[in-house]
Amino acid sequence: MRLTCEYILKVGWAAQVAAAASATPADAPRLTIDAAMLLVDQALANDDSKAACTREEVEAAFGYLTNPRVEQAVWVDNEKSAIVVTSSLKDDALKRVRAAIPKASPAAQERSG
């Protein structure tokens, strides 16, 4: 899940910044579970990984990133249909994610992303 969180922060933030340049707030895309799965899988592929993320991993990552103690993203509505990443992948955010989520074995990392 650690890599999934890192990719969501990195790629999700970049997508939001790109969208903000050309869209009004009302038209800004929302980062749903499905959209995040696509972004994470593409980031894994760009890093030459054969792994793919699972829906369960992205759901867990959303839950972690929106946790009030973590504060890296917020839910856009009460139904928890999508998130907005509130912090780019800066050193402090990355350190918090890496410290909080233990590193998985290499086999699990390759499987799960």
C-alpha positions in Angstrom: 0.0 0.0 0.0 2.9 2.3 0.6 3.8 2.6 -3.1 0.1 3.1 -3.9 0.0 6.0 -1.5 3.1 7.5 -3.0 1.8 7.2 -6.5 -1.5 8.7 -5.6 0.2 11.7 -3.9 2.6 12.2 -6.8 0.5 11.5 -9.8 -2.8 12.7 -8.3 -1.3 16.0 -7.3 0.2 16.5 -10.8 -3.1 15.7 -12.5 -4.9 18.2 -10.2 -2.4 20.9 -10.9 -2.7 20.3 -14.7 -6.5 20.4 -14.4 -6.5 23.5 -12.4 -4.7 25.4 -15.2 -7.5 24.8 -17.6 -10.7 24.1 -15.6 -13.0 26.0 -13.3 -13.3 24.5 -9.8 -16.8 23.2 -10.7 -15.3 21.3 -13.7 -12.2 20.0 -11.9 -11.9 16.2 -12.2 -12.3 14.2 -9.0 -9.9 11.4 -8.1 -12.2 8.4 -7.8 -11.1 4.9 -6.9 -11.2 3.9 -10.6 -9.3 6.9 -11.8 -6.7 6.4 -9.1 -6.3 2.7 -10.1 -5.6 3.8 -13.7 -3.1 6.5 -12.6 -1.3 4.1 -10.3 -1.2 1.3 -12.8 0.2 3.7 -15.4 2.8 5.0 -13.0 3.8 1.4 -12.2 4.1 0.7 -15.9 6.2 3.8 -16.4 8.6 2.4 -13.7 8.8 -0.9 -15.7 6.8 -2.8 -13.1 4.6 -5.7 -14.2 2.5 -5.3 -11.1 -0.9 -3.7 -10.9 -2.7 -2.2 -8.0 -6.0 -3.6 -6.7 -9.2 -1.9 -5.8 -8.7 -2.9 -2.2 -5.2 -1.3 -2.1 -6.5 2.0 -3.5 -9.4 2.0 -1.1 -7.0 1.4 1.8 -4.7 4.2 0.4 -7.6 6.6 0.2 -8.6 5.8 3.8 -5.0 6.3 5.0 -4.4 9.6 3.0 -7.7 11.1 4.2 -7.2 10.1 7.9 -7.2 13.3 10.0 -3.8 12.3 11.5 -2.3 12.1 8.0 -4.1 14.9 6.2 -2.7 14.3 2.7 -6.1 14.2 1.0 -9.8 15.0 1.7 -13.0 13.4 0.7 -15.0 15.5 -1.7 -18.4 14.5 -0.3 -20.0 12.5 2.5 -20.5 9.5 0.3 -16.6 9.3 0.0 -16.9 9.0 -3.8 -13.7 10.7 -4.6 -10.7 12.6 -3.0 -8.7 15.7 -3.6 -5.0 15.4 -2.9 -4.1 18.3 -0.6 -0.4 17.9 -0.5 2.2 17.3 -3.2 4.7 14.5 -2.7 7.1 16.7 -0.7 9.9 15.2 1.5 7.8 15.6 4.6 4.8 13.9 3.2 6.8 11.1 1.7 8.6 10.6 5.0 5.3 10.4 6.9 3.9 7.8 4.5 7.1 5.7 4.5 7.4 5.9 8.3 3.7 4.9 8.9 3.5 2.1 6.4 6.1 -0.7 6.7 7.9 -1.7 3.5 6.5 -5.0 2.1 8.6 -7.8 0.9 9.9 -7.4 -2.7 7.5 -10.1 -3.9 4.5 -8.4 -2.3 5.7 -5.0 -3.7 6.0 -6.4 -7.2 2.5 -8.0 -6.9 0.8 -5.0 -5.3 2.5 -1.9 -6.4 
